[in-house]
Amino acid sequence: MNKRNFMDMVDTMLRADFGKGIEKASKQEKYYAVAKTVMTLIADDWNRTETAYKQGKQACYLSAEFLMGRALGNNLINLGIYENVKEALDKLGIDIRDLESAEEDAGLGNGGLGRLAACFLDSCATLNLPVTGYGIRYRYGIFKQRFEKGFQVEEGDHWLRWGDPWSVPRTEDRVVVEFSDGKVQAIPYDMPILGYDTKNINTLRLWQAEPITEFDFQLFNNQKYDQAVREKNRAEDISRVLYPNDSEKEGKILRLKQQYFFVSASLQDMIRRYKQNHGKDFREFAQFHAVQLNDTHPVVAIPELMRLLTDQEGMLWDEAWKVTVKTFAYTNHTILAEALEQWDSALYRKLLPRIYQIIQQIDKQFVNELKEKGYSKEQIEKMRIMSKNRIRMAWLAIYGCHTTNGVAALHTKILIECELKDWYELYPERFQNKTNGVTPRRWLLLSNPELADLITELLGTKAWIKDLSRLKELEKYTDNQEVLERFMKIKAVKKRQLAAYIHDHEGILIDPNSIFDIQIKRLHEYKRQLLNAFHILDLYYRLKENPELEIVPRTFIFGAKAAPGYYRAKAVIKFINEIAVLVNGDPEIHGKIKVVFVQNYGVSYAEKLFPAADVSEQISTAGKEASGTGNMKFMLNGTPTLGTYDGANVEIVEEAGEANNFIFGARVEELVEIQDHYNPKVYYEQVPGLKRVIDALTDGTFDDGGTGMFQELHQSILEGAAWHKADNYFICRDFEDYRKAQQAVDLAYRQPLEWAKKCWLNLVNSGKFSTDRTIDEYAKKIWHIEPNKI
Ligand SMILES: *Cc1c(COP(=O)(O)O)cnc(C)c1O
């Protein structure tokens, strides 16, 4: 295909869909036509891939969230035609970046968990692995965020408003999902997942809920308009909106409907395909299907497969159970108590009576097994799946899956030694670690082409894009001043680009020569944006006290959405925005520090932020962040971590060297030891400066608009509340250590060459954190599937 042909196709699309040629088309229309052209180009390979995968074993990745972001740039890059299309558009005076920005993010996820699923799909396709993603086609993705007077305001994310050129509805594959209160249709919308530098094209199949009969004209004709509309809405409600809670269970009936809806549809899909290709003997089902459950959200798949195999396909219970356990594997993503999903038994019984019975039977079977093994009554009560009118989804998962994995070495260790100790003792062979990763295609090649070009030039090959471990070969340039200078020039370019973008979108001017110190992730107490805020405020007060205090100018950048119902997280956003007003508006500070909280942090904003960072803030309370993947995106762009010994930070430092990062704070062991007698007031009284910044919440320095939210925040640190201890996340314990680590950053940055080396050593040692490595491990150690290149 040449450029001319490509543009001819774009022109044809425009005429067909919008009745105009390229010269009259809007940005949106041009984007749409280019996307449709790509879809046309890949159609045959997509079909060929599907046919090729049919015969052998496939893996299915079940996830309630896929945080995909934009597809256009990524797909053009993976097809290897980005430069060609860019040039062809250039000739017509069209900037490809403009078209890319016309695309709405597919924000069908909250944060790390959903983004991991998206990175996994990219790696599966790139590795030619037969893997299909299954999820929900939410009509509204993660809400859009803006700030009004420093408060978060949410707006619905109607991402399909301008159409969706990347999805194909496959009506012929629709299935029916049944609840006690009625049936709905599940319509699959397939998105192609293009691998990098391969013809294989995998599929993300997202289910949309629709009424069985589009509109009941009987009711309509009988003048029962309301009822007709209600029926339609009742069905469509199921896939209407993504629940915006990150790491927090949501016990609502609609959420349960969502889970069962996409799980049942996906399993019915697999069963139909199995029948087509392998007949009706389901004893071999697991030889052809490996199903990964991304967290507990799809765990209802275990009783649902039992239902389908026994009730529908006539299998005996014991045989079906063997198949089920062989089919499923479960990924645990958290040890936060508030995130461990448990459902009210009554809710299950009411909405899914048959599934409820099956879970009861699974529970009974498990209790019998434990009895036979000589477990005591108390032990059994602690471990059984149904207890105190609750269904414990994680327990059901571990019992019903052949493998359970954690997502970073430290996380898996904590699971095995503490949280899931009983389970590990029962099934030691079922536990594995799979350290998370990120795709180098989106998080380096697409978002930082300048750095990608330098790497390719130095290595003399693009092979690193599919084998990230090859970055290690660049270690020999660590003392090469010329290379380091080019490297830091690229960082400067990315910082200028970000500064321009922030100026456009936030209306704030930042200095590209200052240190860009960035904390971007969901807003959560355990992630401790508040610790960062307290440090900034402390630095501000120290600068006021001592105008001679010499620091390297610093820009503190935040990006985070708070769950709409998470009051305290919203208070932290308001607090940081208040600090920004105070600091940015104070002429005595002479621009030495600046604070920016960017609005609507999401995948597309992330692509601009990661490459421009000098400091990666990963300051969660030790033991609380299962892995983190933002930390890896920073590393991949040559940014040192300022962080705690938590999640994958531990492995990042192991790879890049402690000397090239800034590690501080209490470790897990210490926190376990002090937690029962921890008293934040001791630190509050004794650590210089700490009282001042905490009390700034309530002493009139800041205005929370009369909400009382700052008072509540203050209290949560010093007094605690009914549902948690004072300073639950040990901010006071770590404050002093954090300030010291921040001073170490300041000093290190003053030595440009030494600083560049640290950055370089992070980049060249980031090879482990490619999802290609992670997925290779899942394929070999859990799914037992082989590449199948078309
Ligand atoms: C990577 C990513 C995350 C996860 O960040 P953590 O720092 O690991 O919590 C969340 N949101 C977006 C948009 C991301 O790209």
The ligand as a MOL file (V3000), in Angstrom:
LIG
                    3D

  0  0  0     0  0            999 V3000
M  V30 BEGIN CTAB
M  V30 COUNTS 15 15 0 0 0
M  V30 BEGIN ATOM
M  V30 1 C -0.3890 3.4940 34.5360 0
M  V30 2 C -1.6490 4.1860 34.8470 0
M  V30 3 C -2.2240 4.0680 36.1120 0
M  V30 4 C -1.5950 3.2780 37.2250 0
M  V30 5 O -0.7240 4.1140 37.9540 0
M  V30 6 P -0.1430 3.6660 39.3740 0
M  V30 7 O 0.8510 4.7380 39.6840 0
M  V30 8 O 0.5160 2.3460 39.1690 0
M  V30 9 O -1.2750 3.6290 40.3200 0
M  V30 10 C -3.4120 4.7500 36.3690 0
M  V30 11 N -3.9920 5.5100 35.4280 0
M  V30 12 C -3.4480 5.6670 34.2000 0
M  V30 13 C -4.1370 6.5440 33.2160 0
M  V30 14 C -2.2720 5.0090 33.8660 0
M  V30 15 O -1.7590 5.1490 32.6360 0
M  V30 END ATOM
M  V30 BEGIN BOND
M  V30 1 1 1 2
M  V30 2 1 2 3
M  V30 3 2 2 14
M  V30 4 1 3 4
M  V30 5 2 3 10
M  V30 6 1 4 5
M  V30 7 1 5 6
M  V30 8 2 6 7
M  V30 9 1 6 8
M  V30 10 1 6 9
M  V30 11 1 10 11
M  V30 12 2 11 12
M  V30 13 1 12 13
M  V30 14 1 12 14
M  V30 15 1 14 15
M  V30 END BOND
M  V30 END CTAB
M  END
